[in-house]
Amino acid sequence: MTTTAPTTAGPAPLAGRFDVIPLESVVFGPGAAGGLAAECERLGMSRLLLIASPSLARRLDMRAVFDAATGGRVAGVFTGGRPHVPDDVVLAAAEAARAAGADGVLSVGGGSVVDLGKAVSLCVAEGVRTREELLAWRVVFEYPATVEIPTTTAPQLPHIAVSTTLSAGEFTSIIGITDTQRLVKDLYITPSLVPRMVVLDPELAVHTPRDLWASTGLRAVDHAVEALCSTSAQPVTDALSADALHRLTRYLPVSTADSADLHAAGQCQVAAWESIFGLTNVNLGLSHGIGHQLGARCGVPHGITSCVMLPAVLDYNLEHTSPAQARIAQIFATAAGVAAEVGAGELVRRFIASLGLPTSLREVGVERSEFPALARDAMADLIVASNPRPVTGEDEVIAILDSAY
């Protein structure tokens, strides 16, 4: 193919690559979880392992609800999930799938439950039964650029994810699994780990505790903000991330205050989807990288890590991301009715505080004595290497933790 060179100087033409992971469909809106039988038929699923969040299981008869929705296909139920997906829980859930003779996974709950569903599919496909066998599939990273990402090609159990929080892990092919011996959250990345189908039903989200709903909404804010600030930002993800922030700044306070407002909840669910769409193409940064280890080592909930780290990371990255931060500041300033000159970091901090969520490490019980170990583990996290402002060593991570304290 021949090309003609441009005759006038100007901006470089848009060019790039955008990969799409094999998520087949998303169904959203009130009652969306009620019609799963046809989807199970389509995916060839007749014996499901239902992985349900413990909090939902205390409020609803999960087996009855989802056996009816799937046309009698629930063969086993696992409700032993814990935050940050500990490795012992992964192995126990995989054994439950084998014991049930499961040919599919249905996860219902938040990000940890969805990640557990992905991990079960991986373990069953690859015959993983021990911690050592599980670790063989983790991403191994040595700062700044040595990385090994094992990729599975074995057929996996089809997975339908019904999400009841806003952390949006159901839209990725990534799992975060905590190694309970090293107290480190490892990443597992392979395209086939993404669920085949995602269901966003605001009627189920009514049962989500409001503080959890709000904090996972901040996780979605974190996705959108770090995508907009990314060194590998894409036009598609920029547009969707900006719209996600518009929706979240408007509707997250409303749905946090009133769980029965299905319109606001649905808007937040779509915003969470937008915030993470295509993020396999976009590098994130320190808020996510440090957040992984705050969860694994200190037990800080997933969404809360974003609450306490994102403003500090925005301040740290400001000189390297000023155009993107100006755009972010304008969105938050418009929602709050204040001047954008305040700055993105402070405006995000104020938004978090307005939801009654913590904005510092001190508030969530993290001790300064943990900072050296957190910094060491963060520097071994693949995401830290892609932060917009290069991180040269553990001392810089400790300085950011100090600023968030």
LINRA-V818190 format. One record per pair of residues at least 12 apart in sequence whose C-alpha atoms are under 10 Angstrom apart, sorted by the first residue. I is the first residue (numbers start at 0). J is the second residue. D is the distance in whole Angstrom. If there is no record, write none. Layout:
# LINRA-V818190
I:J:D
I:J:D
This chain:
# LINRA-V818190
13:233:10
13:234:9
14:233:10
15:231:10
15:233:8
15:234:10
16:233:9
16:280:8
17:233:8
17:234:10
17:235:9
17:236:10
17:277:8
17:278:10
17:279:9
17:280:6
17:281:9
18:277:7
18:278:9
18:279:7
18:280:7
19:190:9
19:276:9
19:277:7
19:278:9
19:279:8
19:280:9
20:170:9
20:171:8
20:172:7
20:189:10
20:190:6
20:191:8
20:192:9
20:193:7
20:194:10
20:195:10
20:276:10
20:277:8
20:278:10
20:279:8
20:280:10
21:170:10
21:171:10
21:172:9
21:190:7
21:191:7
21:192:9
21:193:7
21:194:8
21:195:7
21:196:10
22:159:10
22:169:9
22:170:7
22:171:9
22:172:9
22:190:9
22:191:9
22:192:9
22:193:6
22:194:6
22:195:5
22:196:6
22:197:8
23:193:10
23:194:8
23:195:5
23:196:6
23:197:9
24:38:10
24:159:10
24:194:9
24:195:7
24:196:5
24:197:6
24:198:9
25:159:10
25:160:10
25:161:10
25:170:9
25:195:9
25:196:6
25:197:5
25:198:6
25:199:8
25:272:9
26:161:10
26:196:8
26:197:6
26:198:5
26:199:6
26:200:8
27:161:10
27:197:8
27:198:6
27:199:5
27:200:6
27:201:8
27:265:8
27:268:8
27:269:8
28:198:9
28:199:6
28:200:5
28:201:6
28:202:8
28:261:9
28:262:9
28:264:9
28:265:6
28:266:9
28:268:9
28:269:9
29:199:8
29:200:5
29:201:6
29:202:6
29:203:8
29:204:10
29:261:7
29:262:9
29:264:10
29:265:8
30:198:10
30:199:9
30:200:6
30:201:8
30:202:7
30:203:8
31:68:10
31:161:9
31:197:10
31:198:6
31:199:7
31:200:5
31:201:8
31:202:9
31:203:9
32:64:10
32:65:8
32:68:7
32:69:9
32:107:10
32:160:10
32:161:7
32:162:10
32:197:10
32:198:6
32:199:8
32:200:6
32:201:9
32:202:9
32:203:8
33:64:9
33:65:8
33:67:8
33:68:5
33:69:8
33:198:10
33:200:9
34:65:10
34:67:9
34:68:6
34:69:7
34:70:9
35:65:8
35:66:10
35:67:9
35:68:5
35:69:5
35:70:8
35:72:10
35:105:10
35:159:9
35:198:9
36:65:10
36:66:9
36:67:8
36:68:6
36:69:4
36:70:5
36:71:8
36:72:8
37:68:10
37:69:8
37:70:8
38:69:8
38:159:9
38:195:10
38:196:8
39:68:10
39:69:7
39:70:9
39:72:8
39:103:9
39:105:10
39:157:9
39:158:10
39:159:9
39:196:10
40:69:9
40:70:9
40:72:10
42:102:10
42:103:9
42:156:10
42:157:7
42:158:9
42:159:9
42:195:9
42:196:10
43:102:8
43:103:8
43:157:8
44:69:10
44:72:8
44:73:10
44:101:8
44:102:6
44:103:5
44:104:8
44:105:10
44:156:9
44:157:7
44:158:9
45:69:9
45:70:9
45:71:8
45:72:5
45:73:8
45:74:8
45:100:10
45:101:8
45:102:7
45:103:7
46:69:10
46:71:9
46:72:5
46:73:6
46:74:5
46:75:8
46:96:10
46:99:8
46:100:7
46:101:5
46:102:5
46:103:6
46:104:9
46:105:10
47:65:10
47:66:9
47:69:9
47:71:9
47:72:6
47:73:5
47:74:5
47:75:7
47:76:8
47:96:8
47:99:8
47:100:8
47:101:5
47:102:6
47:103:5
47:104:5
47:105:6
47:106:10
47:156:10
47:157:10
47:158:9
47:159:10
48:72:9
48:73:6
48:74:6
48:75:5
48:76:6
48:77:7
48:92:9
48:93:10
48:95:8
48:96:6
48:97:9
48:98:10
48:99:7
48:100:9
48:101:6
48:102:8
48:103:6
48:104:5
48:105:6
48:106:8
48:116:9
48:119:10
48:158:10
49:61:8
49:62:8
49:65:8
49:66:9
49:72:10
49:73:6
49:74:8
49:75:6
49:76:5
49:77:6
49:78:8
49:95:10
49:96:9
49:101:9
49:103:9
49:104:6
49:105:5
49:106:6
49:107:7
49:116:9
49:159:10
50:62:10
50:75:9
50:76:6
50:77:5
50:78:6
50:79:8
50:80:8
50:92:8
50:95:10
50:96:10
50:104:7
50:105:6
50:106:5
50:107:6
50:108:8
50:112:7
50:113:8
50:115:8
50:116:7
50:119:10
50:160:10
51:76:7
51:77:6
51:78:5
51:79:8
51:80:8
51:105:8
51:106:6
51:107:5
51:108:6
51:109:9
51:112:7
51:113:9
51:115:10
51:116:10
51:161:10
52:77:9
52:78:6
52:79:8
52:80:6
52:81:8
52:82:10
52:106:8
52:107:6
52:108:5
52:109:7
52:110:10
52:111:8
52:112:6
52:113:9
52:163:9
53:77:9
53:78:5
53:79:7
53:80:7
53:81:8
53:108:9
53:112:9
54:78:9
54:108:9
54:109:10
54:206:9
54:207:8
54:208:9
55:78:9
55:107:8
55:108:7
55:109:10
55:163:9
55:203:9
55:204:10
55:206:7
55:207:7
55:208:10
56:77:10
56:78:7
56:107:10
56:108:10
57:78:10
58:206:7
58:207:10
59:203:10
59:206:9
61:73:10
61:76:8
61:78:10
61:107:9
62:74:9
62:75:8
62:76:7
62:77:10
65:105:9
65:107:9
69:105:10
72:101:10
72:103:10
73:99:9
73:101:9
73:103:10
73:104:9
73:105:9
74:96:9
74:98:9
74:99:6
74:100:8
74:101:7
74:102:10
74:103:10
75:95:7
75:96:7
75:97:10
75:98:8
75:99:6
75:100:9
75:101:8
75:104:10
76:92:9
76:95:8
76:96:9
76:99:9
76:105:10
76:106:10
77:91:9
77:92:7
77:93:10
77:95:7
77:96:9
77:106:9
77:112:10
78:92:9
78:112:9
79:91:8
79:92:8
79:112:9
80:92:8
80:111:7
80:112:6
80:113:10
80:115:7
80:116:10
81:111:7
81:112:8
81:115:9
82:109:9
82:110:9
82:111:6
82:112:8
82:115:10
82:176:10
82:177:9
82:294:8
82:295:9
82:298:8
82:299:9
82:300:7
82:301:8
83:110:9
83:111:6
83:112:9
83:114:9
83:115:9
83:174:10
83:175:7
83:176:6
83:177:6
83:178:10
83:184:8
83:291:9
83:292:10
83:294:6
83:295:7
83:298:8
83:299:9
83:300:8
83:301:7
84:110:9
84:111:6
84:112:8
84:113:10
84:114:7
84:115:6
84:118:9
84:174:9
84:175:7
84:176:5
84:177:6
84:178:9
84:179:10
84:184:9
84:295:9
85:111:9
85:115:9
85:175:9
85:176:6
85:177:5
85:178:6
85:179:6
85:180:10
85:182:9
85:183:10
85:184:9
85:295:9
86:115:10
86:118:9
86:129:9
86:130:7
86:133:8
86:134:9
86:175:10
86:176:6
86:177:6
86:178:6
86:179:6
86:180:9
86:184:10
86:185:10
87:129:9
87:130:8
87:176:10
87:177:9
87:178:8
87:179:8
88:115:8
88:118:10
88:119:10
88:176:10
88:177:10
89:114:9
89:115:6
89:116:9
89:117:10
89:118:6
89:119:6
89:121:10
89:122:8
89:127:10
89:128:9
89:129:10
89:130:9
89:133:9
89:176:8
89:177:10
90:115:10
90:118:9
90:119:8
90:122:8
90:123:10
90:127:8
90:128:6
90:129:7
90:130:8
90:133:8
91:119:9
91:128:9
91:129:10
92:115:8
92:116:8
92:118:9
92:119:6
92:120:10
92:122:9
92:123:10
93:115:9
93:116:9
93:118:8
93:119:5
93:120:8
93:121:9
93:122:6
93:123:6
93:124:10
93:126:9
93:127:8
93:128:8
94:119:9
94:122:9
94:123:8
94:127:10
94:128:8
95:119:9
96:119:7
96:120:9
96:122:10
96:123:8
96:156:10
97:119:10
97:123:7
101:123:10
101:156:8
102:120:10
102:123:10
102:155:9
102:156:6
102:157:7
102:158:9
103:116:10
103:119:10
103:120:8
103:155:9
103:156:5
103:157:5
103:158:6
103:159:8
104:116:6
104:117:8
104:119:8
104:120:7
104:155:10
104:156:7
104:157:6
104:158:5
104:159:6
104:160:8
104:194:9
105:117:10
105:157:9
105:158:6
105:159:5
105:160:6
105:161:7
105:194:9
105:196:10
105:197:10
106:158:8
106:159:6
106:160:5
106:161:6
106:162:8
106:169:9
106:194:9
106:197:10
107:159:9
107:160:6
107:161:5
107:162:6
107:163:7
107:164:10
107:198:9
107:203:9
108:160:8
108:161:7
108:162:5
108:163:5
108:164:7
108:203:9
108:204:9
108:207:9
109:160:9
109:161:9
109:162:6
109:163:6
109:164:5
109:165:8
109:166:7
109:167:8
109:168:8
109:169:9
109:204:10
109:207:9
109:211:9
109:212:9
109:215:9
110:160:10
110:162:8
110:163:9
110:164:7
110:165:8
110:166:6
110:167:7
110:168:5
110:169:7
110:174:10
110:175:10
110:215:9
110:301:8
110:302:10
111:166:9
111:168:8
111:169:10
111:174:9
111:175:8
111:176:9
111:301:9
112:160:9
112:161:10
112:162:9
112:168:10
112:169:10
113:158:9
113:159:9
113:160:6
113:161:8
113:162:8
113:167:9
113:168:7
113:169:6
113:170:10
113:174:9
113:193:10
113:194:9
114:160:10
114:168:7
114:169:7
114:171:9
114:172:9
114:173:8
114:174:5
114:175:7
114:176:8
114:192:9
114:193:9
114:194:10
115:174:8
115:175:9
115:176:8
116:156:10
116:157:10
116:158:7
116:159:9
116:160:8
116:169:10
116:174:10
116:192:9
116:193:10
116:194:9
117:155:9
117:156:9
117:157:9
117:158:7
117:159:10
117:160:9
117:169:9
117:171:10
117:172:8
117:173:8
117:174:7
117:187:10
117:191:9
117:192:6
117:193:7
117:194:7
118:133:9
118:173:10
118:174:7
118:175:9
118:176:8
118:187:9
118:192:8
119:155:9
119:156:8
119:158:10
119:192:10
120:154:9
120:155:5
120:156:5
120:157:8
120:158:8
120:191:9
120:192:7
120:193:10
120:194:10
121:133:9
121:136:9
121:151:8
121:152:10
121:153:9
121:154:9
121:155:6
121:156:8
121:187:10
121:189:10
121:191:9
121:192:7
122:136:10
122:155:9
122:156:10
123:153:10
123:154:9
123:155:7
123:156:8
124:151:9
124:152:9
124:153:6
124:154:6
124:155:5
124:156:7
125:151:8
125:152:9
125:153:7
125:154:9
125:155:8
130:178:8
130:179:10
130:180:10
133:176:10
133:178:10
133:187:10
134:176:10
134:178:8
134:185:9
134:186:10
134:187:9
135:148:10
135:149:8
135:187:10
136:148:8
136:149:6
136:150:8
136:151:8
136:185:10
136:186:9
136:187:6
136:188:9
136:189:9
137:149:7
137:150:9
137:174:9
137:175:9
137:176:9
137:184:10
137:185:6
137:186:6
137:187:5
137:188:8
137:189:10
138:150:10
138:185:7
138:186:6
138:187:6
138:188:7
138:189:10
138:380:9
138:381:8
139:185:8
139:186:8
139:187:9
139:379:8
139:380:9
139:381:8
140:185:10
140:186:10
140:378:9
140:379:6
140:380:7
140:381:6
140:382:10
140:384:10
141:378:8
141:379:6
141:380:8
141:381:8
141:384:9
142:377:10
142:378:6
142:379:6
142:380:8
142:381:8
142:383:9
142:384:7
142:390:10
142:391:9
142:392:9
143:378:8
143:379:9
143:380:10
143:381:8
143:383:9
143:384:6
143:385:9
143:389:10
143:390:9
143:391:9
143:392:10
144:381:8
144:384:7
144:385:10
145:381:9
146:379:10
146:381:8
148:186:9
148:187:8
148:188:7
148:189:8
149:187:8
149:188:8
149:189:7
150:187:9
150:188:7
150:189:5
150:190:8
150:191:9
150:192:10
151:188:9
151:189:7
151:190:9
151:191:8
151:192:9
152:189:9
152:190:9
152:191:8
153:191:9
154:191:9
155:191:8
155:192:8
156:191:10
156:192:10
156:194:10
156:195:10
157:191:9
157:192:9
157:193:9
157:194:7
157:195:6
157:196:9
158:192:9
158:193:8
158:194:5
158:195:6
158:196:7
158:197:9
159:193:9
159:194:6
159:195:6
159:196:5
159:197:6
159:198:8
160:193:9
160:194:6
160:195:8
160:196:6
160:197:5
160:198:6
160:199:9
161:194:10
161:196:9
161:197:6
161:198:5
161:199:6
161:200:8
161:203:9
162:197:7
162:198:6
162:199:6
162:200:8
162:201:9
162:203:9
162:204:8
162:268:9
163:198:9
163:199:7
163:200:7
163:201:8
163:202:9
163:203:6
163:204:5
163:205:8
163:206:8
163:207:7
163:208:10
163:211:10
163:212:8
163:268:9
164:199:9
164:201:10
164:203:10
164:204:7
164:206:10
164:207:7
164:208:9
164:209:10
164:211:7
164:212:6
164:213:9
164:214:9
164:215:6
164:216:8
164:218:10
164:219:10
164:264:10
164:267:9
164:268:8
164:271:9
164:302:10
165:199:10
165:204:10
165:211:9
165:212:7
165:213:8
165:214:8
165:215:5
165:216:5
165:217:8
165:218:7
165:219:6
165:220:10
165:264:10
165:267:7
165:268:6
165:269:9
165:270:9
165:271:6
165:272:8
165:274:10
165:302:9
166:211:10
166:212:9
166:214:9
166:215:5
166:216:7
166:217:8
166:218:5
166:219:6
166:220:9
166:221:10
166:222:9
166:268:9
166:271:7
166:272:9
166:274:9
166:275:9
166:301:8
166:302:7
167:215:9
167:216:9
167:218:8
167:219:7
167:222:9
167:268:8
167:269:10
167:270:9
167:271:6
167:272:6
167:273:9
167:274:8
167:275:7
167:276:9
168:193:9
168:194:10
168:219:10
168:271:9
168:272:9
168:275:8
169:192:10
169:193:7
169:194:7
169:195:10
169:196:9
169:197:7
169:198:9
169:272:9
169:275:10
170:192:10
170:193:6
170:194:7
170:195:10
170:196:9
170:197:8
170:271:9
170:272:7
170:273:10
170:274:10
170:275:7
170:276:7
170:277:9
170:278:9
170:279:10
171:188:9
171:189:10
171:190:8
171:191:10
171:192:8
171:193:5
171:194:8
171:275:8
171:276:8
171:277:8
171:278:8
171:279:7
172:187:8
172:188:6
172:189:6
172:190:5
172:191:7
172:192:5
172:193:4
172:194:8
172:278:10
172:279:8
173:186:7
173:187:6
173:188:5
173:189:7
173:190:8
173:191:10
173:192:7
173:193:7
173:279:9
174:186:6
174:187:5
174:188:7
174:189:9
174:192:8
174:193:9
175:187:6
175:188:9
175:291:8
175:295:10
176:291:10
176:295:9
177:291:9
177:292:9
177:294:9
177:295:6
177:296:9
178:295:8
178:296:10
179:295:8
179:296:9
181:295:9
181:296:9
181:376:10
182:292:8
182:293:10
182:294:9
182:295:5
182:296:5
182:297:9
182:298:10
182:372:10
182:373:10
182:376:9
183:291:8
183:292:6
183:293:9
183:294:9
183:295:5
183:296:6
183:372:10
183:373:9
183:376:7
183:377:9
183:379:10
183:380:10
184:288:10
184:290:10
184:291:6
184:292:6
184:293:9
184:294:8
184:295:5
184:296:8
184:376:9
184:377:10
184:380:9
185:291:8
185:292:9
185:295:9
185:376:10
185:379:9
185:380:8
185:381:10
186:291:9
186:380:8
186:381:8
186:382:10
188:279:10
190:279:9
197:272:10
199:264:10
199:265:8
199:268:7
199:269:8
199:272:9
200:261:9
200:264:9
200:265:7
200:268:8
201:258:9
201:259:9
201:260:9
201:261:6
201:262:8
201:263:9
201:264:6
201:265:6
201:266:9
201:267:9
201:268:8
202:258:9
202:259:8
202:260:9
202:261:7
202:264:9
202:265:9
203:261:10
204:254:10
204:258:8
204:259:9
204:261:9
204:264:8
204:265:9
204:268:9
205:254:9
205:257:9
205:258:5
205:259:6
205:260:9
205:261:8
205:264:8
206:258:8
206:259:9
207:258:8
208:255:9
208:258:9
209:254:8
209:255:6
209:256:8
209:257:9
209:258:7
209:354:10
210:255:8
210:256:10
210:302:10
210:303:10
210:354:8
210:355:8
210:356:8
211:255:9
211:300:9
211:301:9
211:302:8
211:303:9
211:356:10
212:251:9
212:254:8
212:255:7
212:258:9
212:264:9
212:267:10
212:302:9
213:251:7
213:252:8
213:254:8
213:255:6
213:256:9
213:302:8
213:303:9
213:351:9
213:354:7
213:355:9
213:356:8
214:251:10
214:255:10
214:300:9
214:301:8
214:302:5
214:303:6
214:304:9
214:305:8
214:306:7
214:351:8
214:354:9
214:355:10
214:356:7
214:357:9
215:271:9
215:300:9
215:301:7
215:302:4
215:303:8
215:304:10
215:305:9
215:306:9
216:247:7
216:248:10
216:251:7
216:252:10
216:255:9
216:267:7
216:268:9
216:270:9
216:271:7
216:302:7
216:303:10
216:305:10
216:306:10
216:351:10
217:247:9
217:248:10
217:251:9
217:271:9
217:301:10
217:302:6
217:303:8
217:304:9
217:305:6
217:306:6
217:309:9
217:347:9
217:350:9
217:351:7
217:354:10
217:356:9
218:271:9
218:274:9
218:286:10
218:287:9
218:301:7
218:302:5
218:303:8
218:304:8
218:305:6
218:306:8
218:309:9
219:240:9
219:243:8
219:244:9
219:247:8
219:267:9
219:268:9
219:270:8
219:271:5
219:272:8
219:273:9
219:274:6
219:275:7
219:302:8
219:305:9
220:240:9
220:241:10
220:243:8
220:244:6
220:245:10
220:247:7
220:248:9
220:270:9
220:271:8
220:274:7
220:275:10
220:302:10
220:305:8
220:306:9
220:309:9
220:347:9
221:240:10
221:244:10
221:274:8
221:275:10
221:283:9
221:284:10
221:286:8
221:287:8
221:302:9
221:304:10
221:305:6
221:306:8
221:308:9
221:309:7
221:310:10
221:347:10
222:240:8
222:243:10
222:244:10
222:271:9
222:273:9
222:274:6
222:275:6
222:276:10
222:278:8
222:283:8
222:284:10
222:286:9
222:287:8
222:305:9
223:236:8
223:237:8
223:238:10
223:239:8
223:240:5
223:241:7
223:242:9
223:243:7
223:244:7
223:270:9
223:271:9
223:273:8
223:274:5
223:275:7
223:276:9
223:278:9
223:283:10
223:327:9
224:237:9
224:240:7
224:241:8
224:243:10
224:244:8
224:274:8
224:283:9
224:284:10
224:286:10
224:309:9
224:313:9
224:323:8
224:324:8
224:326:10
224:327:7
224:343:10
224:347:10
225:240:9
225:274:10
225:281:9
225:282:8
225:283:5
225:284:6
225:285:9
225:286:8
225:287:9
225:309:9
225:312:10
225:313:9
225:320:10
225:323:9
225:324:10
225:386:9
225:387:9
226:239:10
226:240:7
226:241:9
226:274:8
226:275:8
226:276:10
226:277:10
226:278:7
226:280:10
226:281:6
226:282:7
226:283:6
226:284:9
226:323:10
227:239:10
227:240:7
227:241:8
227:274:10
227:281:9
227:282:10
227:283:9
227:320:9
227:322:10
227:323:6
227:324:8
227:326:9
227:327:8
228:281:10
228:282:9
228:283:8
228:284:9
228:313:9
228:316:9
228:317:9
228:319:9
228:320:6
228:321:9
228:322:9
228:323:5
228:324:7
228:326:10
228:327:9
228:386:9
228:387:7
229:281:7
229:282:6
229:283:6
229:284:7
229:319:10
229:320:8
229:323:9
229:385:8
229:386:7
229:387:6
229:388:10
230:281:8
230:282:7
230:283:8
230:284:9
230:319:9
230:320:9
230:385:7
230:386:8
230:387:6
230:388:9
231:280:8
231:281:5
231:282:6
231:283:9
231:385:9
231:387:9
232:278:9
232:280:8
232:281:6
232:282:8
232:283:9
232:323:10
233:277:9
233:278:9
233:280:8
233:281:7
235:273:10
235:276:9
235:277:8
236:273:8
236:274:8
236:275:8
236:276:7
236:277:6
236:278:7
236:280:9
236:281:8
237:273:10
237:274:9
237:281:10
237:323:9
238:273:9
238:274:10
239:270:8
239:271:10
239:272:9
239:273:5
239:274:6
239:275:9
239:276:8
239:277:9
240:270:8
240:271:9
240:272:9
240:273:6
240:274:5
240:275:8
240:276:8
240:327:10
241:270:10
241:273:9
241:274:8
241:326:8
241:327:8
241:330:8
242:269:10
242:270:7
242:273:8
242:274:8
242:330:9
243:266:9
243:267:8
243:268:10
243:269:8
243:270:4
243:271:7
243:272:8
243:273:6
243:274:6
243:275:9
244:267:10
244:270:7
244:271:9
244:273:9
244:274:8
244:327:8
244:330:7
244:331:8
244:334:10
245:270:8
245:327:10
245:330:6
245:331:8
245:333:9
245:334:8
246:263:9
246:266:6
246:267:7
246:268:10
246:269:9
246:270:6
246:271:9
246:273:10
246:330:10
246:334:10
247:263:9
247:264:10
247:266:8
247:267:6
247:268:9
247:269:9
247:270:6
247:271:8
247:274:10
247:331:10
247:334:10
248:267:9
248:330:8
248:331:7
248:332:10
248:333:9
248:334:6
248:335:8
248:347:10
248:350:8
249:263:9
249:266:9
249:267:9
249:331:9
249:333:10
249:334:7
249:335:9
250:262:9
250:263:5
250:264:7
250:265:9
250:266:7
250:267:6
250:270:9
251:263:7
251:264:8
251:266:8
251:267:6
251:268:10
251:270:10
251:354:9
252:267:10
252:350:9
252:351:10
252:353:8
252:354:7
253:267:10
253:354:10
254:266:9
254:267:8
255:354:8
255:355:10
256:354:9
281:385:9
282:381:10
282:382:7
282:383:9
282:384:9
282:385:6
282:386:8
282:387:9
283:381:10
283:382:6
283:383:8
283:384:9
283:385:6
283:386:6
283:387:8
284:309:10
284:312:8
284:313:10
284:316:9
284:381:9
284:382:6
284:383:6
284:384:8
284:385:6
284:386:4
284:387:7
284:388:9
284:389:10
285:308:8
285:309:8
285:311:10
285:312:6
285:313:9
285:315:10
285:316:9
285:377:8
285:378:10
285:380:10
285:382:7
285:383:5
285:384:9
285:385:8
285:386:6
285:387:9
285:388:9
285:389:10
285:390:9
285:396:9
285:399:9
286:304:8
286:305:6
286:306:9
286:307:9
286:308:5
286:309:5
286:310:9
286:311:8
286:312:6
286:313:9
286:382:9
286:383:9
286:386:9
286:399:10
287:301:10
287:304:8
287:305:7
287:308:8
287:309:8
287:312:10
287:377:10
287:380:9
287:382:7
287:383:8
287:386:10
288:308:10
288:374:10
288:376:9
288:377:6
288:378:8
288:379:9
288:380:6
288:381:8
288:382:5
288:383:5
288:384:9
288:385:10
288:386:9
289:304:8
289:305:9
289:308:8
289:309:10
289:312:10
289:373:7
289:374:8
289:376:8
289:377:5
289:378:9
289:380:8
289:382:9
289:383:8
289:396:8
289:399:10
289:400:9
290:302:9
290:303:9
290:304:5
290:305:7
290:306:10
290:307:9
290:308:7
290:309:9
290:373:9
290:377:9
291:304:8
291:305:10
291:373:10
291:376:9
291:377:8
291:380:8
291:382:10
292:304:9
292:372:9
292:373:6
292:374:9
292:375:10
292:376:7
292:377:6
292:379:10
292:380:9
293:308:10
293:360:10
293:365:8
293:369:9
293:370:10
293:373:7
293:374:10
293:376:10
293:377:9
295:373:9
295:376:10
296:365:10
296:369:8
296:372:9
296:373:7
296:376:9
297:363:9
297:364:8
297:365:7
297:366:9
297:369:8
297:373:9
298:363:9
298:364:10
298:365:9
299:360:9
299:363:7
299:364:9
299:365:8
300:363:9
302:356:10
303:351:10
303:356:8
303:357:7
303:358:8
303:359:10
303:360:10
303:363:8
304:357:9
304:358:9
304:359:9
304:360:9
304:363:9
305:351:10
305:357:10
305:358:9
306:347:9
306:348:8
306:350:10
306:351:6
306:352:9
306:356:7
306:357:6
306:358:5
306:359:8
306:360:9
306:403:10
307:348:9
307:351:9
307:356:9
307:357:6
307:358:4
307:359:5
307:360:6
307:361:9
307:362:9
307:363:9
307:400:9
307:403:6
307:404:8
308:348:10
308:358:8
308:359:8
308:360:8
308:399:8
308:400:8
308:402:9
308:403:6
308:404:9
309:344:8
309:347:8
309:348:8
309:358:9
309:403:9
310:343:8
310:344:4
310:345:7
310:346:8
310:347:6
310:348:6
310:349:9
310:351:9
310:358:8
310:359:9
310:402:10
310:403:8
311:344:7
311:345:9
311:347:10
311:348:9
311:358:9
311:359:9
311:398:10
311:399:7
311:400:8
311:401:9
311:402:6
311:403:6
311:404:9
312:344:8
312:386:10
312:388:10
312:396:10
312:399:7
312:400:9
312:402:9
312:403:9
313:342:9
313:343:7
313:344:5
313:345:9
313:347:9
314:342:9
314:343:8
314:344:6
314:345:8
314:399:9
314:402:9
315:344:9
315:387:10
315:388:8
315:395:10
315:398:10
315:399:7
315:402:9
316:344:10
316:386:8
316:387:7
316:388:6
316:389:9
317:342:9
317:343:9
317:344:9
317:387:9
317:388:9
318:387:10
318:388:8
319:386:10
319:387:6
319:388:6
319:389:9
320:387:7
320:388:8
321:342:10
321:343:9
323:343:9
324:342:8
324:343:6
324:344:8
325:339:8
325:340:8
325:341:10
325:342:7
325:343:7
326:339:9
326:343:8
327:339:9
327:342:9
327:343:6
327:344:9
327:346:9
327:347:9
328:340:8
328:341:8
328:342:6
328:343:4
328:344:8
328:345:9
328:346:7
328:347:8
329:341:10
329:342:9
329:343:8
329:346:9
330:343:9
330:346:10
331:343:8
331:345:10
331:346:6
331:347:7
331:349:9
331:350:8
332:346:7
332:347:9
332:350:10
334:350:9
335:349:9
335:350:8
358:403:8
358:404:9
359:400:9
359:401:10
359:402:9
359:403:5
359:404:5
360:400:8
360:401:9
360:402:9
360:403:6
360:404:5
361:401:10
361:403:8
361:404:5
362:404:8
363:404:10
364:404:10
365:400:10
365:404:8
366:404:9
367:397:9
367:400:8
367:401:8
367:404:8
369:397:10
369:400:10
370:393:9
370:394:10
370:396:8
370:397:6
370:398:9
370:399:10
370:400:7
370:401:8
371:393:7
371:394:8
371:396:9
371:397:7
371:400:10
372:393:9
372:397:10
373:393:9
373:396:8
373:397:8
373:400:9
374:392:8
374:393:5
374:394:8
374:395:8
374:396:5
374:397:6
374:398:10
374:399:10
374:400:9
375:392:9
375:393:6
375:394:9
375:396:9
375:397:9
376:393:9
377:393:8
377:396:8
378:390:9
378:391:9
378:392:7
378:393:7
378:396:8
383:396:10
